[in-house]
Amino acid sequence: MHYLGHRKRLLDKFNKAGIDAFHDYEIVELLLTYAIPRRDCKVMAKELLKKFGSLQRVIDAPKSDLMEVGGVGERCAALIKLVRAIAERYRAYELKGREYLTSTDQILKFLELNLRDKTYEIFLTIMIDSNLRIIGQEEIARGTIDQSAVYPRNVFAAALKANAMGLVLAHNHPDGPVKPSEDDVLLTRDLYFAGKLLGIEVYDHIIIGKGGHYSFRKDGLMEKMEAEYQK
């Protein structure tokens, strides 16, 4: 029963000094204690970090991979995945009501949290009202992101339902460079032109990858699309 005193010391340490006072394995260990009531969790926490390499990768790992570590059952894996899900929901709430033009850092953090470590492509939109304030986000598609997968009617149906006046498009590249493919450019062009007809401005398209991010607006592609539209 020695682990009971150790658990109390971990909790006391968190209450007094916060998460910055913890080693990564201690964070995982404290988390596991809420799923495993009667067992020393330190060894298990260290095994998880050894297998995945970092706290971030433990949190991002699929449930099936987590359960390959001895002692990590359904409850433990579900609790670890719950941490990730709560963080994603928190970031989404944190964005709402912020002005788009002054929230690029928050938008990138939100997109990195939601897209960076996915093993499949996700296409989503961040919706903006007439005062340039963020009013929500919507996942549009999963899988290979191209013109056949992302239909303009789905993108703009969500925007119209939310009464959005503008959109930031975003998707991830699980493997490879963050620079846009030809399909990415053609899709963005189609959505930009469709938005013009509906009175919904497409402000940017951001691609998230393991090596960073890419912004169509920052690279001047949105200006080129505007010039093409004006011809």
C-alpha atoms as an extended CHARMM CRD file, in Angstrom:
* protein
*
       231  EXT
         1         1  MET       CA              0.0000000000        0.0000000000        0.0000000000  PROA      1               0.0000000000
         2         2  HSD       CA              3.0860000000        2.2430000000       -0.2090000000  PROA      2               0.0000000000
         3         3  TYR       CA              1.6940000000        3.6910000000       -3.4540000000  PROA      3               0.0000000000
         4         4  LEU       CA             -1.0980000000        5.4520000000       -1.5540000000  PROA      4               0.0000000000
         5         5  GLY       CA              1.3520000000        7.7850000000        0.1600000000  PROA      5               0.0000000000
         6         6  HSD       CA              3.1560000000        8.3800000000       -3.1160000000  PROA      6               0.0000000000
         7         7  ARG       CA             -0.1270000000        9.2750000000       -4.8490000000  PROA      7               0.0000000000
         8         8  LYS       CA             -0.9270000000       11.7790000000       -2.1350000000  PROA      8               0.0000000000
         9         9  ARG       CA              2.4960000000       13.3570000000       -2.4920000000  PROA      9               0.0000000000
        10        10  LEU       CA              2.0080000000       13.6830000000       -6.2490000000  PROA      10              0.0000000000
        11        11  LEU       CA             -1.3660000000       15.3490000000       -5.7840000000  PROA      11              0.0000000000
        12        12  ASP       CA             -0.0070000000       17.6610000000       -3.0750000000  PROA      12              0.0000000000
        13        13  LYS       CA              2.8620000000       18.6040000000       -5.3730000000  PROA      13              0.0000000000
        14        14  PHE       CA              0.4220000000       19.5100000000       -8.1440000000  PROA      14              0.0000000000
        15        15  ASN       CA             -1.8080000000       21.5210000000       -5.7920000000  PROA      15              0.0000000000
        16        16  LYS       CA              1.1300000000       23.4920000000       -4.4270000000  PROA      16              0.0000000000
        17        17  ALA       CA              3.4030000000       23.9610000000       -7.4380000000  PROA      17              0.0000000000
        18        18  GLY       CA              1.3060000000       23.1830000000      -10.5330000000  PROA      18              0.0000000000
        19        19  ILE       CA              2.1770000000       21.1870000000      -13.6150000000  PROA      19              0.0000000000
        20        20  ASP       CA              5.4740000000       22.9990000000      -14.2730000000  PROA      20              0.0000000000
        21        21  ALA       CA              7.0000000000       21.2740000000      -11.2450000000  PROA      21              0.0000000000
        22        22  PHE       CA              6.3700000000       17.8190000000      -12.7610000000  PROA      22              0.0000000000
        23        23  HSD       CA              8.4950000000       15.5840000000      -14.9140000000  PROA      23              0.0000000000
        24        24  ASP       CA              6.5680000000       14.2470000000      -17.9060000000  PROA      24              0.0000000000
        25        25  TYR       CA              6.3520000000       10.7570000000      -16.4200000000  PROA      25              0.0000000000
        26        26  GLU       CA              4.8430000000       12.2290000000      -13.2390000000  PROA      26              0.0000000000
        27        27  ILE       CA              2.0920000000       13.8940000000      -15.2690000000  PROA      27              0.0000000000
        28        28  VAL       CA              1.2300000000       10.5680000000      -16.9040000000  PROA      28              0.0000000000
        29        29  GLU       CA              1.5270000000        8.7990000000      -13.5580000000  PROA      29              0.0000000000
        30        30  LEU       CA             -0.8590000000       11.1760000000      -11.8070000000  PROA      30              0.0000000000
        31        31  LEU       CA             -3.3290000000       10.8260000000      -14.6630000000  PROA      31              0.0000000000
        32        32  LEU       CA             -3.2140000000        7.0340000000      -14.5010000000  PROA      32              0.0000000000
        33        33  THR       CA             -3.9870000000        7.0250000000      -10.7780000000  PROA      33              0.0000000000
        34        34  TYR       CA             -7.5250000000        8.1800000000      -11.5990000000  PROA      34              0.0000000000
        35        35  ALA       CA             -8.0990000000        5.0980000000      -13.7610000000  PROA      35              0.0000000000
        36        36  ILE       CA             -6.1980000000        2.5700000000      -11.6210000000  PROA      36              0.0000000000
        37        37  PRO       CA             -7.2330000000        2.8070000000       -7.9600000000  PROA      37              0.0000000000
        38        38  ARG       CA             -4.9820000000        0.1230000000       -6.4510000000  PROA      38              0.0000000000
        39        39  ARG       CA             -1.6380000000       -0.0690000000       -8.1860000000  PROA      39              0.0000000000
        40        40  ASP       CA              1.6890000000        1.7510000000       -8.4450000000  PROA      40              0.0000000000
        41        41  CYS       CA              1.5060000000        3.6140000000      -11.7640000000  PROA      41              0.0000000000
        42        42  LYS       CA              5.0630000000        4.9310000000      -11.9890000000  PROA      42              0.0000000000
        43        43  VAL       CA              6.4830000000        2.0280000000      -13.9920000000  PROA      43              0.0000000000
        44        44  MET       CA              3.5430000000        2.1060000000      -16.3760000000  PROA      44              0.0000000000
        45        45  ALA       CA              3.9550000000        5.8710000000      -16.9160000000  PROA      45              0.0000000000
        46        46  LYS       CA              7.6550000000        5.4600000000      -17.6930000000  PROA      46              0.0000000000
        47        47  GLU       CA              6.8820000000        2.6080000000      -20.1100000000  PROA      47              0.0000000000
        48        48  LEU       CA              4.4030000000        4.7970000000      -21.9790000000  PROA      48              0.0000000000
        49        49  LEU       CA              6.9790000000        7.5680000000      -22.3540000000  PROA      49              0.0000000000
        50        50  LYS       CA              9.6240000000        5.0750000000      -23.4230000000  PROA      50              0.0000000000
        51        51  LYS       CA              7.3510000000        3.5910000000      -26.0900000000  PROA      51              0.0000000000
        52        52  PHE       CA              6.0630000000        6.8600000000      -27.5340000000  PROA      52              0.0000000000
        53        53  GLY       CA              8.9980000000        9.1720000000      -26.8440000000  PROA      53              0.0000000000
        54        54  SER       CA              7.2680000000       12.1930000000      -25.3080000000  PROA      54              0.0000000000
        55        55  LEU       CA              4.2470000000       13.3130000000      -23.3090000000  PROA      55              0.0000000000
        56        56  GLN       CA              2.7370000000       14.8060000000      -26.4560000000  PROA      56              0.0000000000
        57        57  ARG       CA              2.9770000000       11.5180000000      -28.3230000000  PROA      57              0.0000000000
        58        58  VAL       CA              1.4470000000        9.6270000000      -25.4090000000  PROA      58              0.0000000000
        59        59  ILE       CA             -1.5640000000       11.9540000000      -25.4680000000  PROA      59              0.0000000000
        60        60  ASP       CA             -1.8090000000       11.7430000000      -29.2740000000  PROA      60              0.0000000000
        61        61  ALA       CA             -1.4050000000        7.9610000000      -29.5320000000  PROA      61              0.0000000000
        62        62  PRO       CA             -4.3550000000        5.7970000000      -30.6700000000  PROA      62              0.0000000000
        63        63  LYS       CA             -6.1110000000        3.8370000000      -27.9260000000  PROA      63              0.0000000000
        64        64  SER       CA             -5.0470000000        0.5200000000      -29.4370000000  PROA      64              0.0000000000
        65        65  ASP       CA             -1.3680000000        1.5380000000      -29.3000000000  PROA      65              0.0000000000
        66        66  LEU       CA             -1.6740000000        2.7600000000      -25.7160000000  PROA      66              0.0000000000
        67        67  MET       CA             -3.1480000000       -0.5880000000      -24.6830000000  PROA      67              0.0000000000
        68        68  GLU       CA             -0.0710000000       -2.4150000000      -25.9710000000  PROA      68              0.0000000000
        69        69  VAL       CA              1.7500000000       -1.2180000000      -22.8390000000  PROA      69              0.0000000000
        70        70  GLY       CA              1.3930000000       -3.6710000000      -19.9740000000  PROA      70              0.0000000000
        71        71  GLY       CA             -1.2880000000       -2.6410000000      -17.4730000000  PROA      71              0.0000000000
        72        72  VAL       CA             -2.8770000000       -0.0220000000      -19.7100000000  PROA      72              0.0000000000
        73        73  GLY       CA             -6.4480000000       -1.1510000000      -20.1750000000  PROA      73              0.0000000000
        74        74  GLU       CA             -9.5840000000        0.3830000000      -21.6500000000  PROA      74              0.0000000000
        75        75  ARG       CA            -10.1140000000        2.8070000000      -18.7450000000  PROA      75              0.0000000000
        76        76  CYS       CA             -6.5440000000        4.1410000000      -18.8390000000  PROA      76              0.0000000000
        77        77  ALA       CA             -6.5300000000        4.5600000000      -22.6090000000  PROA      77              0.0000000000
        78        78  ALA       CA             -9.9280000000        6.2880000000      -22.5470000000  PROA      78              0.0000000000
        79        79  LEU       CA             -8.7640000000        8.6950000000      -19.8430000000  PROA      79              0.0000000000
        80        80  ILE       CA             -5.6370000000        9.6260000000      -21.8170000000  PROA      80              0.0000000000
        81        81  LYS       CA             -7.7320000000       10.2330000000      -24.9510000000  PROA      81              0.0000000000
        82        82  LEU       CA            -10.1680000000       12.3020000000      -22.8810000000  PROA      82              0.0000000000
        83        83  VAL       CA             -7.3360000000       14.7180000000      -22.0690000000  PROA      83              0.0000000000
        84        84  ARG       CA             -6.7660000000       15.3320000000      -25.7890000000  PROA      84              0.0000000000
        85        85  ALA       CA            -10.4900000000       15.7130000000      -26.4960000000  PROA      85              0.0000000000
        86        86  ILE       CA            -10.9390000000       18.2340000000      -23.6670000000  PROA      86              0.0000000000
        87        87  ALA       CA             -7.9500000000       20.2450000000      -24.9160000000  PROA      87              0.0000000000
        88        88  GLU       CA             -9.4210000000       20.3690000000      -28.4220000000  PROA      88              0.0000000000
        89        89  ARG       CA            -12.8000000000       21.5030000000      -27.1340000000  PROA      89              0.0000000000
        90        90  TYR       CA            -11.1300000000       24.0990000000      -24.8900000000  PROA      90              0.0000000000
        91        91  ARG       CA             -9.2010000000       25.5930000000      -27.8120000000  PROA      91              0.0000000000
        92        92  ALA       CA            -12.4100000000       25.7810000000      -29.8470000000  PROA      92              0.0000000000
        93        93  TYR       CA            -14.1910000000       27.6850000000      -27.0650000000  PROA      93              0.0000000000
        94        94  GLU       CA            -11.1340000000       29.9000000000      -26.5830000000  PROA      94              0.0000000000
        95        95  LEU       CA            -11.3270000000       31.0430000000      -30.2170000000  PROA      95              0.0000000000
        96        96  LYS       CA            -14.9740000000       32.1010000000      -30.1510000000  PROA      96              0.0000000000
        97        97  GLY       CA            -15.5160000000       35.8450000000      -29.9240000000  PROA      97              0.0000000000
        98        98  ARG       CA            -11.9200000000       36.7340000000      -30.7980000000  PROA      98              0.0000000000
        99        99  GLU       CA            -11.2360000000       39.1080000000      -33.6530000000  PROA      99              0.0000000000
       100       100  TYR       CA             -9.8210000000       37.2320000000      -36.6070000000  PROA      100             0.0000000000
       101       101  LEU       CA             -7.1890000000       39.8320000000      -37.5380000000  PROA      101             0.0000000000
       102       102  THR       CA             -5.6170000000       39.7600000000      -34.0620000000  PROA      102             0.0000000000
       103       103  SER       CA             -5.9760000000       36.0360000000      -33.3780000000  PROA      103             0.0000000000
       104       104  THR       CA             -3.6420000000       34.3770000000      -35.8660000000  PROA      104             0.0000000000
       105       105  ASP       CA             -1.5080000000       32.8520000000      -33.1090000000  PROA      105             0.0000000000
       106       106  GLN       CA             -4.5700000000       31.3640000000      -31.3960000000  PROA      106             0.0000000000
       107       107  ILE       CA             -5.8780000000       30.0590000000      -34.7210000000  PROA      107             0.0000000000
       108       108  LEU       CA             -2.5700000000       28.3390000000      -35.4270000000  PROA      108             0.0000000000
       109       109  LYS       CA             -2.4790000000       26.7860000000      -31.9560000000  PROA      109             0.0000000000
       110       110  PHE       CA             -6.0300000000       25.5250000000      -32.4280000000  PROA      110             0.0000000000
       111       111  LEU       CA             -5.2290000000       24.0810000000      -35.8540000000  PROA      111             0.0000000000
       112       112  GLU       CA             -1.9800000000       22.4970000000      -34.6950000000  PROA      112             0.0000000000
       113       113  LEU       CA             -3.7540000000       20.8510000000      -31.7600000000  PROA      113             0.0000000000
       114       114  ASN       CA             -6.5250000000       19.5200000000      -33.9840000000  PROA      114             0.0000000000
       115       115  LEU       CA             -4.6050000000       18.6390000000      -37.1420000000  PROA      115             0.0000000000
       116       116  ARG       CA             -0.8540000000       18.2950000000      -36.6710000000  PROA      116             0.0000000000
       117       117  ASP       CA             -0.5920000000       14.6900000000      -35.4720000000  PROA      117             0.0000000000
       118       118  LYS       CA             -3.5110000000       13.1260000000      -37.2900000000  PROA      118             0.0000000000
       119       119  THR       CA             -2.5710000000       10.1820000000      -39.5130000000  PROA      119             0.0000000000
       120       120  TYR       CA             -5.2930000000       11.0730000000      -42.0280000000  PROA      120             0.0000000000
       121       121  GLU       CA             -6.2920000000       14.3400000000      -43.6830000000  PROA      121             0.0000000000
       122       122  ILE       CA             -8.9810000000       16.5530000000      -42.1790000000  PROA      122             0.0000000000
       123       123  PHE       CA            -10.5020000000       19.6200000000      -43.8100000000  PROA      123             0.0000000000
       124       124  LEU       CA            -12.1870000000       22.1690000000      -41.5690000000  PROA      124             0.0000000000
       125       125  THR       CA            -13.3180000000       25.7640000000      -41.6140000000  PROA      125             0.0000000000
       126       126  ILE       CA            -13.1250000000       28.5590000000      -39.0450000000  PROA      126             0.0000000000
       127       127  MET       CA            -16.1490000000       30.8350000000      -39.4390000000  PROA      127             0.0000000000
       128       128  ILE       CA            -16.0940000000       34.6170000000      -39.0000000000  PROA      128             0.0000000000
       129       129  ASP       CA            -18.9550000000       37.1100000000      -38.6100000000  PROA      129             0.0000000000
       130       130  SER       CA            -19.3990000000       40.5910000000      -40.1150000000  PROA      130             0.0000000000
       131       131  ASN       CA            -17.3810000000       42.1280000000      -37.2560000000  PROA      131             0.0000000000
       132       132  LEU       CA            -14.4410000000       39.8200000000      -38.0870000000  PROA      132             0.0000000000
       133       133  ARG       CA            -15.0450000000       37.8460000000      -34.9020000000  PROA      133             0.0000000000
       134       134  ILE       CA            -14.6640000000       34.0720000000      -34.8400000000  PROA      134             0.0000000000
       135       135  ILE       CA            -18.0220000000       32.3710000000      -34.3030000000  PROA      135             0.0000000000
       136       136  GLY       CA            -17.1270000000       28.6990000000      -34.6320000000  PROA      136             0.0000000000
       137       137  GLN       CA            -15.4890000000       25.9110000000      -36.5850000000  PROA      137             0.0000000000
       138       138  GLU       CA            -16.7660000000       22.9920000000      -38.6060000000  PROA      138             0.0000000000
       139       139  GLU       CA            -15.1410000000       19.7690000000      -39.8010000000  PROA      139             0.0000000000
       140       140  ILE       CA            -16.0620000000       19.3200000000      -43.4640000000  PROA      140             0.0000000000
       141       141  ALA       CA            -14.2690000000       16.1580000000      -44.6030000000  PROA      141             0.0000000000
       142       142  ARG       CA            -11.8720000000       13.3750000000      -43.6590000000  PROA      142             0.0000000000
       143       143  GLY       CA             -9.6390000000       11.4140000000      -45.9890000000  PROA      143             0.0000000000
       144       144  THR       CA             -7.8910000000       12.5530000000      -49.1580000000  PROA      144             0.0000000000
       145       145  ILE       CA             -8.5670000000       16.2750000000      -49.4940000000  PROA      145             0.0000000000
       146       146  ASP       CA             -9.2130000000       17.2710000000      -53.1030000000  PROA      146             0.0000000000
       147       147  GLN       CA            -12.0120000000       18.6550000000      -55.2260000000  PROA      147             0.0000000000
       148       148  SER       CA            -13.8650000000       15.3440000000      -55.2110000000  PROA      148             0.0000000000
       149       149  ALA       CA            -13.8610000000       15.1310000000      -51.4100000000  PROA      149             0.0000000000
       150       150  VAL       CA            -14.6430000000       18.7170000000      -50.3890000000  PROA      150             0.0000000000
       151       151  TYR       CA            -17.8500000000       19.9440000000      -51.9860000000  PROA      151             0.0000000000
       152       152  PRO       CA            -18.4200000000       23.7270000000      -52.0090000000  PROA      152             0.0000000000
       153       153  ARG       CA            -22.0520000000       23.1730000000      -51.0060000000  PROA      153             0.0000000000
       154       154  ASN       CA            -20.9210000000       21.4360000000      -47.7840000000  PROA      154             0.0000000000
       155       155  VAL       CA            -18.4350000000       24.1860000000      -46.9650000000  PROA      155             0.0000000000
       156       156  PHE       CA            -20.9010000000       26.9900000000      -47.5160000000  PROA      156             0.0000000000
       157       157  ALA       CA            -23.9440000000       25.2020000000      -46.0660000000  PROA      157             0.0000000000
       158       158  ALA       CA            -22.1640000000       25.2170000000      -42.6960000000  PROA      158             0.0000000000
       159       159  ALA       CA            -21.1430000000       28.8630000000      -43.1670000000  PROA      159             0.0000000000
       160       160  LEU       CA            -24.6450000000       29.9850000000      -44.1240000000  PROA      160             0.0000000000
       161       161  LYS       CA            -26.1770000000       28.0960000000      -41.2100000000  PROA      161             0.0000000000
       162       162  ALA       CA            -23.8190000000       29.9360000000      -38.8310000000  PROA      162             0.0000000000
       163       163  ASN       CA            -24.5120000000       33.2580000000      -40.5830000000  PROA      163             0.0000000000
       164       164  ALA       CA            -20.7920000000       33.5710000000      -41.2910000000  PROA      164             0.0000000000
       165       165  MET       CA            -19.4710000000       36.3670000000      -43.5000000000  PROA      165             0.0000000000
       166       166  GLY       CA            -15.9810000000       34.9050000000      -43.8410000000  PROA      166             0.0000000000
       167       167  LEU       CA            -14.0090000000       31.6650000000      -43.6330000000  PROA      167             0.0000000000
       168       168  VAL       CA            -10.5150000000       30.4410000000      -42.9270000000  PROA      168             0.0000000000
       169       169  LEU       CA             -9.9860000000       27.0830000000      -44.6230000000  PROA      169             0.0000000000
       170       170  ALA       CA             -7.5940000000       24.5800000000      -43.0790000000  PROA      170             0.0000000000
       171       171  HSD       CA             -6.3630000000       21.0530000000      -43.5880000000  PROA      171             0.0000000000
       172       172  ASN       CA             -3.3710000000       18.9280000000      -42.6910000000  PROA      172             0.0000000000
       173       173  HSD       CA             -0.6610000000       17.0590000000      -44.5560000000  PROA      173             0.0000000000
       174       174  PRO       CA              0.0620000000       14.0080000000      -42.3820000000  PROA      174             0.0000000000
       175       175  ASP       CA              3.1610000000       13.2140000000      -44.4710000000  PROA      175             0.0000000000
       176       176  GLY       CA              5.2590000000       15.3200000000      -46.7780000000  PROA      176             0.0000000000
       177       177  PRO       CA              5.8070000000       19.0840000000      -47.0950000000  PROA      177             0.0000000000
       178       178  VAL       CA              3.2900000000       21.6990000000      -45.9600000000  PROA      178             0.0000000000
       179       179  LYS       CA              3.3750000000       23.5320000000      -49.3010000000  PROA      179             0.0000000000
       180       180  PRO       CA              0.1040000000       23.1870000000      -51.2170000000  PROA      180             0.0000000000
       181       181  SER       CA             -0.3850000000       20.6100000000      -53.9330000000  PROA      181             0.0000000000
       182       182  GLU       CA             -1.9740000000       21.4900000000      -57.2710000000  PROA      182             0.0000000000
       183       183  ASP       CA             -5.2460000000       20.0390000000      -55.9390000000  PROA      183             0.0000000000
       184       184  ASP       CA             -4.9830000000       22.2730000000      -52.8520000000  PROA      184             0.0000000000
       185       185  VAL       CA             -4.6110000000       25.3750000000      -55.0260000000  PROA      185             0.0000000000
       186       186  LEU       CA             -7.4580000000       24.4250000000      -57.3810000000  PROA      186             0.0000000000
       187       187  LEU       CA             -9.7660000000       23.6280000000      -54.4740000000  PROA      187             0.0000000000
       188       188  THR       CA             -8.9710000000       26.9370000000      -52.7580000000  PROA      188             0.0000000000
       189       189  ARG       CA             -9.5730000000       28.8410000000      -55.9960000000  PROA      189             0.0000000000
       190       190  ASP       CA            -12.9640000000       27.1550000000      -56.4820000000  PROA      190             0.0000000000
       191       191  LEU       CA            -14.0130000000       27.8920000000      -52.8960000000  PROA      191             0.0000000000
       192       192  TYR       CA            -12.7610000000       31.4780000000      -53.1070000000  PROA      192             0.0000000000
       193       193  PHE       CA            -14.8010000000       32.1510000000      -56.2640000000  PROA      193             0.0000000000
       194       194  ALA       CA            -17.8760000000       30.3670000000      -54.8650000000  PROA      194             0.0000000000
       195       195  GLY       CA            -17.6060000000       32.4490000000      -51.6980000000  PROA      195             0.0000000000
       196       196  LYS       CA            -17.5540000000       35.6500000000      -53.7370000000  PROA      196             0.0000000000
       197       197  LEU       CA            -20.8720000000       34.7130000000      -55.3450000000  PROA      197             0.0000000000
       198       198  LEU       CA            -22.4020000000       34.0290000000      -51.9170000000  PROA      198             0.0000000000
       199       199  GLY       CA            -20.9510000000       37.0850000000      -50.2040000000  PROA      199             0.0000000000
       200       200  ILE       CA            -18.6960000000       34.9810000000      -47.9660000000  PROA      200             0.0000000000
       201       201  GLU       CA            -15.0150000000       35.9670000000      -48.0390000000  PROA      201             0.0000000000
       202       202  VAL       CA            -12.4020000000       33.2070000000      -47.9310000000  PROA      202             0.0000000000
       203       203  TYR       CA             -9.6280000000       34.9610000000      -45.9920000000  PROA      203             0.0000000000
       204       204  ASP       CA             -6.9890000000       32.2560000000      -45.9710000000  PROA      204             0.0000000000
       205       205  HSD       CA             -6.2130000000       28.5790000000      -46.3740000000  PROA      205             0.0000000000
       206       206  ILE       CA             -3.7850000000       27.1800000000      -43.8180000000  PROA      206             0.0000000000
       207       207  ILE       CA             -2.0220000000       23.8390000000      -44.1780000000  PROA      207             0.0000000000
       208       208  ILE       CA             -0.6710000000       22.1670000000      -41.0360000000  PROA      208             0.0000000000
       209       209  GLY       CA              2.1210000000       19.5920000000      -41.1820000000  PROA      209             0.0000000000
       210       210  LYS       CA              4.7130000000       18.0590000000      -38.9200000000  PROA      210             0.0000000000
       211       211  GLY       CA              7.2460000000       20.5910000000      -40.1860000000  PROA      211             0.0000000000
       212       212  GLY       CA              5.1680000000       23.6990000000      -39.5210000000  PROA      212             0.0000000000
       213       213  HSD       CA              2.3920000000       25.4740000000      -41.3900000000  PROA      213             0.0000000000
       214       214  TYR       CA              1.6880000000       27.2090000000      -44.6890000000  PROA      214             0.0000000000
       215       215  SER       CA             -0.5900000000       30.2130000000      -45.2840000000  PROA      215             0.0000000000
       216       216  PHE       CA             -2.0280000000       30.9590000000      -48.7380000000  PROA      216             0.0000000000
       217       217  ARG       CA             -2.5130000000       34.5980000000      -47.7180000000  PROA      217             0.0000000000
       218       218  LYS       CA              1.0070000000       35.0310000000      -46.3870000000  PROA      218             0.0000000000
       219       219  ASP       CA              2.4170000000       33.5750000000      -49.6060000000  PROA      219             0.0000000000
       220       220  GLY       CA              0.3100000000       35.9440000000      -51.7340000000  PROA      220             0.0000000000
       221       221  LEU       CA             -1.9760000000       33.3370000000      -53.3000000000  PROA      221             0.0000000000
       222       222  MET       CA             -5.1790000000       34.9160000000      -51.9890000000  PROA      222             0.0000000000
       223       223  GLU       CA             -4.2190000000       38.2210000000      -53.6500000000  PROA      223             0.0000000000
       224       224  LYS       CA             -3.6280000000       36.3940000000      -56.9260000000  PROA      224             0.0000000000
       225       225  MET       CA             -7.0660000000       34.7950000000      -56.6760000000  PROA      225             0.0000000000
       226       226  GLU       CA             -8.6560000000       38.1690000000      -56.0060000000  PROA      226             0.0000000000
       227       227  ALA       CA             -6.9200000000       39.6460000000      -59.0600000000  PROA      227             0.0000000000
       228       228  GLU       CA             -8.0940000000       36.7240000000      -61.1790000000  PROA      228             0.0000000000
       229       229  TYR       CA            -11.6530000000       37.1400000000      -59.9150000000  PROA      229             0.0000000000
       230       230  GLN       CA            -11.6480000000       40.8410000000      -60.7850000000  PROA      230             0.0000000000
       231       231  LYS       CA            -10.7080000000       40.1890000000      -64.4470000000  PROA      231             0.0000000000
